[in-house]
Amino acid sequence: MDYFTQQLINGLVLGSIYGLIAIGYTMVYGIVGMINFAHGDIFMIGGFIALITFLILISIGLTAIPVILLVVLLVSMAITALYGWTIERIAYRPLRHSFRLAPMLSAIGMSFVLTNYSQVAQGARVKPIPPFITGGYTLHESPDGFVIQLSNIQIMVVITTIVLLAIFTWLVSRTRLGRDMRACEQDQTMAALLGVNVDRTISMTFVIGAALAAVAGLMYLLYYGLVDFFMGFVAGIKAFTAAVLGGIGSLPGAMLGGLAIGLIETFWSAYFSVEYKDVAAFSILIVVLIFMPTGLLGRPEVEKV
């Protein structure tokens, strides 16, 4: 039971990171109706910006960890959001009224551009950092010596995810921007006739999604202690899977799917084989979609005539 509890903790932390990335996928799909395949690379960009900001702050002699974390969080969110806004303007907006596959092909191309740009700019080697947040708590020690550990970084990842999810839920349900986003999700033409600035709303959707991906990149960097130019592809595929599993277009579904993928991977790695953890996650996704084609919390689309 102690081993199970430890894996449960690890799975929830991993699932929280997946959930933060998956929200960006589901937001863009909900409003624009396209899969932003470059979103995983935005997550990678956020991790690199966090790493560079860490190094700059340390090089100028700043040593207060809370201040460093706050500055890194704000800088990485701001710059990564700028990446998201720029990508939407140059790669997606000109193709918004083109044939359906055009934005998807543009997204795949943008993913390759960002991956190779990071490889050229930062090199192909993994970039490690020393642990910034150390320490933790011993929850239980069994007679055979197994110890259930809850580290401070795990607490930070989960609390950050919960706080951001609460803020974003308030943003969507209580603010003017949220009402505009929901209006664009239902009918962009009608929303424009009612005075909603559709272009600005879609741009803000990409900005918010990129900012959340930056937070996920920072959490990944702090939790695993490394970044590399290829991590966006793997994490992006997992987060996209989480969004589909939860019901793409549903914000609670994205977080639920992220937690589910994180738990499946962790438990499969712990009890069976770490080499086949991805096979397990995708197999369960297929089974769920066979019996629930819209995902766990997705809504069936109504065909308008």
C-alpha positions as a LaTeX table, in Angstrom:
\begin{tabular}{lrrr}
\hline
Residue & $x$ (\AA) & $y$ (\AA) & $z$ (\AA) \\
\hline
Met1 & 0.00 & 0.00 & 0.00 \\
Asp2 & 2.90 & 2.38 & 0.71 \\
Tyr3 & 4.34 & 1.75 & $-2.74$ \\
Phe4 & 0.90 & 2.39 & $-4.29$ \\
Thr5 & 0.55 & 5.67 & $-2.38$ \\
Gln6 & 3.98 & 6.87 & $-3.53$ \\
Gln7 & 3.09 & 6.12 & $-7.16$ \\
Leu8 & $-0.23$ & 7.91 & $-6.71$ \\
Ile9 & 1.64 & 11.05 & $-5.60$ \\
Asn10 & 4.07 & 10.79 & $-8.51$ \\
Gly11 & 1.24 & 10.26 & $-10.99$ \\
Leu12 & $-0.74$ & 13.27 & $-9.77$ \\
Val13 & 2.32 & 15.51 & $-10.14$ \\
Leu14 & 3.04 & 14.28 & $-13.66$ \\
Gly15 & $-0.64$ & 14.53 & $-14.56$ \\
Ser16 & $-0.75$ & 18.14 & $-13.34$ \\
Ile17 & 1.98 & 19.10 & $-15.81$ \\
Tyr18 & 0.18 & 17.27 & $-18.64$ \\
Gly19 & $-3.06$ & 18.99 & $-17.66$ \\
Leu20 & $-1.55$ & 22.47 & $-17.88$ \\
Ile21 & $-0.34$ & 21.75 & $-21.41$ \\
Ala22 & $-3.59$ & 20.05 & $-22.42$ \\
Ile23 & $-5.62$ & 23.15 & $-21.52$ \\
Gly24 & $-3.85$ & 25.03 & $-24.32$ \\
Tyr25 & $-4.82$ & 22.34 & $-26.84$ \\
Thr26 & $-8.43$ & 22.27 & $-25.77$ \\
Met27 & $-8.81$ & 26.09 & $-25.66$ \\
Val28 & $-7.61$ & 26.54 & $-29.22$ \\
Tyr29 & $-9.70$ & 23.64 & $-30.51$ \\
Gly30 & $-12.78$ & 24.90 & $-28.69$ \\
Ile31 & $-12.63$ & 28.35 & $-30.30$ \\
Val32 & $-10.88$ & 27.90 & $-33.64$ \\
Gly33 & $-11.59$ & 24.21 & $-34.26$ \\
Met34 & $-7.99$ & 23.31 & $-35.07$ \\
Ile35 & $-5.31$ & 21.23 & $-33.36$ \\
Asn36 & $-2.33$ & 23.43 & $-32.55$ \\
Phe37 & 0.44 & 20.88 & $-33.01$ \\
Ala38 & 3.04 & 23.53 & $-32.15$ \\
His39 & 1.69 & 23.87 & $-28.61$ \\
Gly40 & 4.04 & 21.20 & $-27.25$ \\
Asp41 & 6.95 & 23.18 & $-28.65$ \\
Ile42 & 5.62 & 26.32 & $-26.97$ \\
Phe43 & 5.89 & 24.32 & $-23.73$ \\
Met44 & 9.53 & 23.54 & $-24.64$ \\
Ile45 & 10.22 & 27.22 & $-25.40$ \\
Gly46 & 8.81 & 28.12 & $-21.98$ \\
Gly47 & 11.20 & 25.67 & $-20.33$ \\
Phe48 & 14.20 & 27.15 & $-22.14$ \\
Ile49 & 13.19 & 30.73 & $-21.30$ \\
Ala50 & 12.84 & 29.73 & $-17.64$ \\
Leu51 & 16.31 & 28.14 & $-17.74$ \\
Ile52 & 17.91 & 31.22 & $-19.34$ \\
Thr53 & 16.20 & 33.53 & $-16.87$ \\
Phe54 & 17.42 & 31.37 & $-13.98$ \\
Leu55 & 21.01 & 31.63 & $-15.22$ \\
Ile56 & 20.79 & 35.40 & $-15.76$ \\
Leu57 & 19.40 & 36.04 & $-12.29$ \\
Ile58 & 22.04 & 33.86 & $-10.64$ \\
Ser59 & 24.83 & 35.46 & $-12.66$ \\
Ile60 & 23.87 & 38.93 & $-11.39$ \\
Gly61 & 24.05 & 37.70 & $-7.82$ \\
Leu62 & 20.39 & 37.24 & $-6.90$ \\
Thr63 & 20.12 & 34.48 & $-4.29$ \\
Ala64 & 16.64 & 34.75 & $-2.79$ \\
Ile65 & 14.87 & 31.65 & $-4.14$ \\
Pro66 & 11.27 & 32.96 & $-3.81$ \\
Val67 & 12.18 & 36.15 & $-5.68$ \\
Ile68 & 14.01 & 34.16 & $-8.37$ \\
Leu69 & 11.03 & 31.85 & $-8.85$ \\
Leu70 & 8.58 & 34.75 & $-9.10$ \\
Val71 & 10.71 & 36.63 & $-11.63$ \\
Val72 & 11.32 & 33.48 & $-13.68$ \\
Leu73 & 7.61 & 32.68 & $-13.67$ \\
Leu74 & 6.60 & 36.15 & $-14.85$ \\
Val75 & 9.33 & 36.45 & $-17.46$ \\
Ser76 & 8.75 & 33.00 & $-18.93$ \\
Met77 & 4.98 & 33.55 & $-19.07$ \\
Ala78 & 5.37 & 36.94 & $-20.75$ \\
Ile79 & 7.90 & 35.90 & $-23.38$ \\
Thr80 & 6.21 & 32.58 & $-24.13$ \\
Ala81 & 2.86 & 34.35 & $-24.46$ \\
Leu82 & 4.53 & 36.62 & $-27.01$ \\
Tyr83 & 5.60 & 33.51 & $-28.92$ \\
Gly84 & 2.02 & 32.24 & $-28.88$ \\
Trp85 & 0.65 & 35.58 & $-30.10$ \\
Thr86 & 3.25 & 35.78 & $-32.88$ \\
Ile87 & 2.59 & 32.25 & $-34.09$ \\
Glu88 & $-1.12$ & 32.91 & $-34.26$ \\
Arg89 & $-0.57$ & 36.10 & $-36.27$ \\
Ile90 & 1.89 & 34.74 & $-38.84$ \\
Ala91 & 1.00 & 31.05 & $-39.14$ \\
Tyr92 & $-2.71$ & 30.63 & $-38.36$ \\
Arg93 & $-4.64$ & 33.86 & $-38.89$ \\
Pro94 & $-3.88$ & 34.16 & $-42.62$ \\
Leu95 & $-5.21$ & 30.60 & $-43.08$ \\
Arg96 & $-8.30$ & 30.91 & $-40.91$ \\
His97 & $-10.69$ & 30.95 & $-43.88$ \\
Ser98 & $-8.69$ & 28.54 & $-45.99$ \\
Phe99 & $-9.52$ & 24.84 & $-46.44$ \\
Arg100 & $-9.68$ & 22.83 & $-43.23$ \\
Leu101 & $-6.32$ & 21.07 & $-43.49$ \\
Ala102 & $-4.30$ & 24.25 & $-44.15$ \\
Pro103 & $-4.06$ & 25.47 & $-40.50$ \\
Met104 & $-3.22$ & 21.93 & $-39.34$ \\
Leu105 & $-0.39$ & 21.65 & $-41.88$ \\
Ser106 & 0.82 & 25.10 & $-40.86$ \\
Ala107 & 0.80 & 24.00 & $-37.19$ \\
Ile108 & 2.89 & 20.91 & $-38.00$ \\
Gly109 & 5.33 & 23.09 & $-39.92$ \\
Met110 & 5.53 & 25.58 & $-37.07$ \\
Ser111 & 6.29 & 22.70 & $-34.69$ \\
Phe112 & 9.30 & 21.73 & $-36.81$ \\
Val113 & 10.41 & 25.36 & $-37.03$ \\
Leu114 & 10.35 & 25.82 & $-33.25$ \\
Thr115 & 12.11 & 22.49 & $-32.62$ \\
Asn116 & 14.93 & 23.25 & $-35.04$ \\
Tyr117 & 15.16 & 26.86 & $-33.90$ \\
Ser118 & 15.72 & 25.69 & $-30.31$ \\
Gln119 & 18.23 & 23.07 & $-31.44$ \\
Val120 & 20.25 & 25.66 & $-33.35$ \\
Ala121 & 19.98 & 28.35 & $-30.67$ \\
Gln122 & 20.57 & 26.16 & $-27.59$ \\
Gly123 & 22.31 & 23.08 & $-28.94$ \\
Ala124 & 21.25 & 19.45 & $-29.02$ \\
Arg125 & 22.51 & 18.52 & $-25.57$ \\
Val126 & 20.26 & 18.22 & $-22.53$ \\
Lys127 & 20.48 & 21.32 & $-20.32$ \\
Pro128 & 20.50 & 20.40 & $-16.64$ \\
Ile129 & 20.16 & 22.69 & $-13.64$ \\
Pro130 & 20.86 & 21.98 & $-9.97$ \\
Pro131 & 17.80 & 21.47 & $-7.76$ \\
Phe132 & 16.38 & 24.80 & $-6.62$ \\
Ile133 & 13.63 & 23.49 & $-4.39$ \\
Thr134 & 14.81 & 20.78 & $-2.05$ \\
Gly135 & 13.44 & 19.10 & 1.02 \\
Gly136 & 10.12 & 17.46 & 1.71 \\
Tyr137 & 8.16 & 15.41 & 4.16 \\
Thr138 & 8.13 & 11.76 & 5.18 \\
Leu139 & 4.50 & 10.69 & 5.25 \\
His140 & 4.97 & 7.09 & 6.36 \\
Glu141 & 7.69 & 4.50 & 6.84 \\
Ser142 & 6.79 & 0.83 & 6.55 \\
Pro143 & 8.46 & $-1.91$ & 8.62 \\
Asp144 & 10.41 & $-3.11$ & 5.55 \\
Gly145 & 12.01 & 0.31 & 5.20 \\
Phe146 & 9.95 & 1.78 & 2.31 \\
Val147 & 9.33 & 5.48 & 2.87 \\
Ile148 & 6.53 & 7.56 & 1.36 \\
Gln149 & 8.04 & 10.91 & 0.43 \\
Leu150 & 6.26 & 14.10 & $-0.51$ \\
Ser151 & 8.79 & 16.65 & $-1.75$ \\
Asn152 & 8.33 & 20.41 & $-1.70$ \\
Ile153 & 8.55 & 20.63 & $-5.48$ \\
Gln154 & 5.70 & 18.10 & $-5.80$ \\
Ile155 & 3.59 & 20.23 & $-3.47$ \\
Met156 & 4.47 & 23.32 & $-5.48$ \\
Val157 & 3.52 & 21.71 & $-8.81$ \\
Val158 & 0.10 & 20.57 & $-7.57$ \\
Ile159 & $-0.73$ & 23.83 & $-5.77$ \\
Thr160 & 0.34 & 25.91 & $-8.79$ \\
Thr161 & $-1.88$ & 23.80 & $-11.04$ \\
Ile162 & $-4.89$ & 24.14 & $-8.74$ \\
Val163 & $-4.45$ & 27.92 & $-8.39$ \\
Leu164 & $-4.04$ & 28.45 & $-12.13$ \\
Leu165 & $-7.03$ & 26.25 & $-12.90$ \\
Ala166 & $-9.15$ & 28.26 & $-10.45$ \\
Ile167 & $-7.99$ & 31.57 & $-11.95$ \\
Phe168 & $-8.62$ & 30.38 & $-15.47$ \\
Thr169 & $-12.09$ & 29.01 & $-14.60$ \\
Trp170 & $-12.96$ & 32.42 & $-13.13$ \\
Leu171 & $-11.58$ & 34.13 & $-16.23$ \\
Val172 & $-13.73$ & 32.08 & $-18.58$ \\
Ser173 & $-16.93$ & 32.14 & $-16.54$ \\
Arg174 & $-16.92$ & 35.63 & $-14.98$ \\
Thr175 & $-15.11$ & 38.09 & $-17.22$ \\
Arg176 & $-15.86$ & 39.88 & $-20.49$ \\
Leu177 & $-13.00$ & 38.05 & $-22.18$ \\
Gly178 & $-14.47$ & 34.73 & $-21.06$ \\
Arg179 & $-17.88$ & 35.66 & $-22.48$ \\
Asp180 & $-16.24$ & 36.63 & $-25.77$ \\
Met181 & $-14.37$ & 33.33 & $-25.86$ \\
Arg182 & $-17.55$ & 31.36 & $-25.26$ \\
Ala183 & $-19.37$ & 33.39 & $-27.92$ \\
Cys184 & $-16.61$ & 32.73 & $-30.47$ \\
Glu185 & $-16.72$ & 29.05 & $-29.56$ \\
Gln186 & $-20.40$ & 28.86 & $-30.50$ \\
Asp187 & $-20.51$ & 31.03 & $-33.63$ \\
Gln188 & $-17.77$ & 33.44 & $-34.71$ \\
Thr189 & $-19.93$ & 35.20 & $-37.30$ \\
Met190 & $-22.75$ & 35.87 & $-34.87$ \\
Ala191 & $-20.26$ & 36.93 & $-32.19$ \\
Ala192 & $-18.76$ & 39.48 & $-34.60$ \\
Leu193 & $-22.23$ & 40.83 & $-35.42$ \\
Leu194 & $-22.83$ & 41.33 & $-31.71$ \\
Gly195 & $-19.68$ & 43.41 & $-31.30$ \\
Val196 & $-17.15$ & 40.80 & $-30.23$ \\
Asn197 & $-13.67$ & 41.39 & $-31.59$ \\
Val198 & $-13.08$ & 37.88 & $-32.88$ \\
Asp199 & $-9.45$ & 38.41 & $-33.92$ \\
Arg200 & $-8.48$ & 39.81 & $-30.53$ \\
Thr201 & $-10.35$ & 37.05 & $-28.69$ \\
Ile202 & $-8.59$ & 34.33 & $-30.67$ \\
Ser203 & $-5.22$ & 36.03 & $-30.12$ \\
Met204 & $-5.86$ & 36.19 & $-26.39$ \\
Thr205 & $-6.74$ & 32.49 & $-26.42$ \\
Phe206 & $-3.32$ & 31.69 & $-27.88$ \\
Val207 & $-1.65$ & 34.08 & $-25.41$ \\
Ile208 & $-3.31$ & 32.45 & $-22.39$ \\
Gly209 & $-2.61$ & 28.94 & $-23.65$ \\
Ala210 & 1.06 & 29.81 & $-24.23$ \\
Ala211 & 1.34 & 31.36 & $-20.76$ \\
Leu212 & $-0.04$ & 28.16 & $-19.18$ \\
Ala213 & 2.40 & 26.13 & $-21.26$ \\
Ala214 & 5.21 & 28.33 & $-19.92$ \\
Val215 & 4.14 & 27.51 & $-16.38$ \\
Ala216 & 4.16 & 23.83 & $-17.27$ \\
Gly217 & 7.65 & 24.26 & $-18.77$ \\
Leu218 & 8.89 & 25.88 & $-15.57$ \\
Met219 & 7.34 & 23.14 & $-13.43$ \\
Tyr220 & 8.92 & 20.49 & $-15.66$ \\
Leu221 & 12.32 & 22.18 & $-15.36$ \\
Leu222 & 12.08 & 22.39 & $-11.57$ \\
Tyr223 & 10.74 & 18.84 & $-11.16$ \\
Tyr224 & 13.04 & 16.97 & $-13.56$ \\
Gly225 & 15.95 & 19.43 & $-13.50$ \\
Leu226 & 16.55 & 19.51 & $-17.27$ \\
Val227 & 15.25 & 20.70 & $-20.61$ \\
Asp228 & 16.05 & 19.73 & $-24.18$ \\
Phe229 & 14.89 & 20.77 & $-27.60$ \\
Phe230 & 12.90 & 17.55 & $-28.19$ \\
Met231 & 10.90 & 17.46 & $-24.97$ \\
Gly232 & 8.06 & 19.48 & $-26.51$ \\
Phe233 & 7.25 & 16.73 & $-29.01$ \\
Val234 & 6.88 & 13.97 & $-26.42$ \\
Ala235 & 5.08 & 16.07 & $-23.81$ \\
Gly236 & 2.91 & 17.63 & $-26.50$ \\
Ile237 & 1.74 & 14.26 & $-27.79$ \\
Lys238 & 0.95 & 13.16 & $-24.23$ \\
Ala239 & $-0.94$ & 16.38 & $-23.49$ \\
Phe240 & $-2.85$ & 16.14 & $-26.77$ \\
Thr241 & $-3.77$ & 12.59 & $-25.82$ \\
Ala242 & $-4.92$ & 13.90 & $-22.44$ \\
Ala243 & $-7.09$ & 16.55 & $-24.11$ \\
Val244 & $-8.71$ & 13.94 & $-26.38$ \\
Leu245 & $-9.18$ & 11.50 & $-23.49$ \\
Gly246 & $-10.86$ & 14.14 & $-21.35$ \\
Gly247 & $-12.97$ & 15.43 & $-24.23$ \\
Ile248 & $-11.29$ & 18.02 & $-26.42$ \\
Gly249 & $-12.93$ & 21.40 & $-26.02$ \\
Ser250 & $-13.66$ & 20.80 & $-22.33$ \\
Leu251 & $-11.41$ & 22.55 & $-19.80$ \\
Pro252 & $-12.22$ & 20.23 & $-16.87$ \\
Gly253 & $-11.84$ & 17.35 & $-19.30$ \\
Ala254 & $-8.33$ & 18.50 & $-20.24$ \\
Met255 & $-7.23$ & 18.50 & $-16.62$ \\
Leu256 & $-8.98$ & 15.18 & $-15.94$ \\
Gly257 & $-7.35$ & 13.65 & $-19.00$ \\
Gly258 & $-3.94$ & 14.97 & $-17.94$ \\
Leu259 & $-4.29$ & 13.42 & $-14.51$ \\
Ala260 & $-5.48$ & 10.15 & $-16.05$ \\
Ile261 & $-2.52$ & 9.96 & $-18.45$ \\
Gly262 & $-0.08$ & 10.82 & $-15.66$ \\
Leu263 & $-1.51$ & 8.12 & $-13.37$ \\
Ile264 & $-1.61$ & 5.49 & $-16.13$ \\
Glu265 & 2.02 & 6.12 & $-17.08$ \\
Thr266 & 3.23 & 6.11 & $-13.50$ \\
Phe267 & 1.40 & 3.00 & $-12.35$ \\
Trp268 & 2.27 & 1.08 & $-15.50$ \\
Ser269 & 5.94 & 2.00 & $-15.10$ \\
Ala270 & 5.88 & 1.02 & $-11.42$ \\
Tyr271 & 4.05 & $-2.32$ & $-11.69$ \\
Phe272 & 4.78 & $-3.54$ & $-15.23$ \\
Ser273 & 7.32 & $-2.10$ & $-17.67$ \\
Val274 & 8.54 & 1.44 & $-18.12$ \\
Glu275 & 9.32 & 0.75 & $-21.79$ \\
Tyr276 & 5.64 & 0.20 & $-22.57$ \\
Lys277 & 4.10 & 3.01 & $-20.54$ \\
Asp278 & 3.20 & 4.93 & $-23.71$ \\
Val279 & 1.57 & 1.81 & $-25.18$ \\
Ala280 & $-0.58$ & 1.52 & $-22.06$ \\
Ala281 & $-1.66$ & 5.18 & $-22.19$ \\
Phe282 & $-2.58$ & 5.08 & $-25.88$ \\
Ser283 & $-4.32$ & 1.70 & $-25.52$ \\
Ile284 & $-6.57$ & 3.06 & $-22.80$ \\
Leu285 & $-7.23$ & 6.14 & $-24.95$ \\
Ile286 & $-8.39$ & 3.87 & $-27.79$ \\
Val287 & $-10.63$ & 1.84 & $-25.48$ \\
Val288 & $-12.21$ & 4.98 & $-24.04$ \\
Leu289 & $-12.83$ & 6.48 & $-27.49$ \\
Ile290 & $-14.47$ & 3.27 & $-28.71$ \\
Phe291 & $-17.10$ & 3.43 & $-25.98$ \\
Met292 & $-17.07$ & 7.26 & $-25.45$ \\
Pro293 & $-16.18$ & 8.89 & $-28.81$ \\
Thr294 & $-16.27$ & 12.41 & $-27.33$ \\
Gly295 & $-13.99$ & 11.55 & $-24.42$ \\
Leu296 & $-14.73$ & 11.48 & $-20.72$ \\
Leu297 & $-16.32$ & 14.94 & $-20.44$ \\
Gly298 & $-16.75$ & 15.93 & $-24.09$ \\
Arg299 & $-20.04$ & 17.04 & $-25.57$ \\
Pro300 & $-21.40$ & 15.50 & $-28.77$ \\
Glu301 & $-21.40$ & 17.93 & $-31.70$ \\
Val302 & $-24.79$ & 18.79 & $-33.15$ \\
Glu303 & $-24.77$ & 19.02 & $-36.92$ \\
Lys304 & $-26.50$ & 22.24 & $-38.01$ \\
Val305 & $-28.78$ & 22.16 & $-41.07$ \\
\hline
\end{tabular}
